[in-house]
Amino acid sequence: MFFPQKLKYTKDHEWIEISGSVLRVGITDFAQRELGDIVFVEVNTQGSYTNREDVFGTIEAVKTVSDLFAPIGGLVNKINPLLESNPELINSDPYGEGWICEIEIDNELGRDQYLEDFKYLLSDEEYKELIGES
């Protein structure tokens, strides 16, 4: 399995790409393999604020439905439009075109809250250890 070093990860098997105040979120290669063939993704929180570990959507595979948890607090400002007609992109390209949403860091929460949220993010090595790949 592949886990890009430039990304951060969560214990809920999501990856986060940080670009300024925007976090692009998806699920890891490990997660998509565990879920199997993905048939539907629902993120009904676009335009809403979320706190770390709030459910912001669901992902449905042939054999199960799983919640998606916010890796950090902020505004869910964009959903990947490609997933509406091609949810299988998560299986074929989990770190590229299979991204799920973007969360914008909300300055109103304050620096201390973000520092608290960020400390729960894992490096690629910490994530590999979590799933027993190290």
N, C-alpha and C positions, 0 to 999 in steps of 0.2 A: 504494500500500500504506500501511497505517496502523501506526504504532509509538507507543503511548502514552508520553508523557514521564515519567510517574510510575513506569514499570517500568525494570528493569535487564535487560540482554541478555547472551548469551554468544556466543562464536565458533561454537558448535555449534547456533545458531539457536533457542535457548530463551529465554523471558522469565521474569523473576522479580519477583514482587510481595512486598515486605518489609513484614511487619506484626509488629513486636516481634521475638520470637525465632522466628517462623514464616515460611518462604518458600513461597509458592505458585508452582508451576512449570508452564509450558506450552510449546508451541512457537509460534514467531512466525507471523504472517500469511505472510511470505515462505516459511517452511519448509512450511507446509501447502499452499501453492500449488505448490511444487516437488514435493512428494510426490504430490499428486493426491488422489483419493477415498480417505479413510481408512476401513478396514474392521475394524481390530482394534487394541487397545492392551493391552499386558501389562506390568504392574509387579508383579513377584514379590518385591520387596524390602521390602514393608510390614513395619514392626517391626524393620527392620535398619538398622544404621549404614552410612553410605557416606562415602567421601572425595571431594573434588572431582575430577571427570572420571571417576569410576567409572561403569560402566554400571549403571543402576538399572531399566531396562526396555526394551521395544521398541515400535515403532509400525509397523503394517503398512498399506500402501496397496495399491491394485489392482496397481501396477507394481513395488513394492519394499518391503523391510523395512529399517528404520533403528533403530540403537541410540539410547537416550536417556541422556544423560550428566549426572551430578549437577553442578549449578553451584557447589555448596559442600558441605563436609562436614556431616553431621548425621544425624538419625534420620528415616527415611521413615515418617511417622506417619499419613498419610491418603492414600487414593487416591480420585479422583473416582468415586463410585458410578454416576453417569449414563453414564459411558463404556462400561460393560459392555454395555448394551443400545443405546447411541447413540454409537458412536465418531465418527460424522460430525459431532458437535458441535464437534470440533476444526476442521473445515472451515468450518462456518457461524458459529462464535463462538469463535475461538481465544483471545481475551483475556477471555472471560467464562465461560460454562458449559462451555467446552472445556478448562478447566485440567486438568492431569494428576495432580499429587500435591502434597502439602505435606511440606516437610522442616523439622524442628525443629532449631534450632541447639543443639548439645550443649556445655554449659559445660565439660565435662571436657576438651575439646580445647584449651581455653585461648584467651585473647584474641588472642595473636599469630598463631595458626593462622587465626582468622577474618579478621583484618586482611589476612593473606596471601591467603586465598581471595577476599575482596571486591575486591581490587585487579584481579582478572581480569574482573570484571563491567563491561559497557559501558553508556554512556548511550545514549539513542535516537539521538543524532547520530553517535556512534562506530559504532553498529550500522549505521546507514544508509550510512556511509562504507565499512564492511566489505563490504556487499552491492552497492555501487555506486549507491546511491540518493540520494546527497547532491549 
